[in-house]
Amino acid sequence: VMDTVQTRMVYDALVALNVPQDFAPQLQREMHYMSIMYRAEKRGVLVDERYTRELQSTLQHRIDQDLFYLRSKGLDNPNSVDQVVDLLETDYNFVPWEFTPTGKASLNKNVLAVLALAGGLQTETVEALVRYKRNVKWKGTYVDRFLTSADIHGFVHPSINTMAARTGRSSIQGPPLQTLPSNDPMIRRCLLPPKKHSWYSLD
């Protein structure tokens, strides 16, 4: 509701300043952009099925390895923050320094990174936990989705929302190609450029 209210307030402020209200050029530009993105959706992106299935198997093997190790340390459910905190406090004298709004100990990525770099007995356990979480996410969010959402020709057709983000930028989902990991090429290698074309990564 507040988005609409604030938009109206901006509009009223512009009217008071006698700002021209002709938004036709912006609308035409946006509609043209939408047509380009629609063609991109329809065209899709080719998935390297052989590589992606091999990666799916590799990630599952790594997940199983880390899960076996973590359970040997007494951590039955690595996704349970309470269990992880209890393990760290009991076995490694962990003293929380960041907390959630509800007052529970936080184990966000920054906290885990500090614990992994701090050295000591907890390092191996924390590194295994970080790997486990990362591989579970990458396999479920990207690799599995590439394989299950591809059409009979091996193409995925993500939904490109040209004005869905509150910042005014586009967003991509199903699968989320806009958030592919940038620090490791293994996920990006699942996708192939069209014939006689190449991928370029620009920032």
Buried (B, 14 or more C-beta within 10 A) or exposed (E): EEEEEEEEEEEEEEEEEEEEEEEEEEEEEEEEBBEEBEEBBEEBBBBBBEBBBEBBEBBBEBBEBBBEBBEEBEBEEBEEBEBBBBBBEEBBEBEEEEEEEEEEBBBEEEBBEEBBEEEEEBBEBBBBBBBBBBBBEBBEBBBBBBBEBBEEEBBBBBEBBBEEEEEEEBBBBEBBBBEBBEEEEBBBEBBBEEEEEEEEEEE
